[in-house]
């Protein structure tokens, strides 16, 4: 229960930074973190930079964002923002979540040097670590290990580091320059990058184990999955990642029309990329129009550009004919079973057909096969879920989508950071146990959703480029203006705050003295003070 018996906290001033919790020598204080931070895989203190921005302290807000991640600019463009789904403005007030992701991008563009400030590197440990894979998980892992003082080499199969940030996300969502700056932050810490080094072909895991004190695999999921239906292997049927990679390189397809099978963000990116190339595009989606697993606004964006979206259809076969490829479909009655497992229920009596010059399969990604690596029944790397250590190999760890399945960029980064910290403990000859950071830092999941503090201003709209100006390389979503950013930030209700938990206060005052916002007051007798 949140208490104010001896410690009084002004919620309007408190940034939920946790500084007072760290300073309390009597183990009296705890930090109630807001629902946005609880939902963030990286546990970024959204409340802190939102409140600072709302007060007009923009550069302080940018510095606060930098405290929790070196890659705030990347997340400002493409984070799937689970924080916004948990925001009390969305779940409690029902007037729309604060635009937390868009504000990250605003701060990154206003203060790029602050948001990308270099880490304070720890003294050299003399230990050497290899990270294989330079996608979101690998970049974060290499950054953490180098910042901890280890000597790090980052290997990547591509000609440029970045993984799916560079090849699997369209430039109209994430420009190459943003990925380049993220990579530069890693190399600035002394990380060496060796490109065009594929595990199993150019790299031997056994050799890496002999040369390095620890190896971290962040292989991602680089193979498009194919449904088990007739015709899925026809020549004009392509995988989503292949299409996105070609689009990033400016290559064109010899086709005038395309069908995209799938309804997630990757399918949407494929459909928009092909549409910007001039193709007539139809998406065949199992989910209903409001059940598609995509961020808010993406469906509207596709419709604006002329993509046709046909919902509640499951493709059962693809055949070649005089009209190109024809997809046979059945009405989809349900996508998941009563346990939430993927188990589509199709109606064989309700059928239809759609034809196009090419078909793109955007139903998920899988792990490229690598001999000798232990795998689970889901064909992912068999790693300890707590530490990331690979089964049967003491010096080898794994992180990111190759261990969890397809996730988000922010989740992959969080996995890379968590496993890198376990690797660092292993290199320092400590047991690589994944610590409970919530308990270790004195955080708790309770929070105060003061809905009455909402300012009555509904969620604003994000501006997109006019349709006529959109292209494969022009970023579609526009950055917030200073006025829009401050107005959105002021909508934050500051759900998190420090509070007295154990009632063991000795009135010693370090918490009050060291509070950077003067938000905390120790309630003590006047004569004592």
Secondary structure, DSSP 8 states (H G I E B T S, - for coil): --B-SSEEE-TTT-----HHHHH-TTS-EEEE--HHHHH-TT---HHHHHHHHHTT-HHHHHHHHHHH-S-HHHHHHH---HHHHH-HHHHTS-S----HHHHHHHHHHH-HHHHT---------S-EEEEE--SHHHHHHHHHHHHTT-EEEEE-SSSSS-THHHHTS-TTTS-HHHHHHHHHHHHTTT-EEE-S--BTTTB-HHHHHHHSSEEEE-----EE---SSBTTTSTTEEEHHHHHHHHHTT---S-SEEEEE--SHHHHHHHHHHHHTT-EEEEEESS-TTT-SS-TTHHHHHHHTT-EEEESEEEEEEEEETTEEEEEEEEEEEEE-TTS-EEEEEEEEEEEEEEESEEEE-S-EE----TT--B-TTSSB-B-TTT-BBTT-TTEEE-THHHH-S--HHHHHHHHHHHHHHHHHHHTTS------HHHHHTEES-----GGG--S-------B--GGG--SSS-SB----HHHHHHHHTT-----EEEESS-------HHHHT-TT--EEE---TTT-
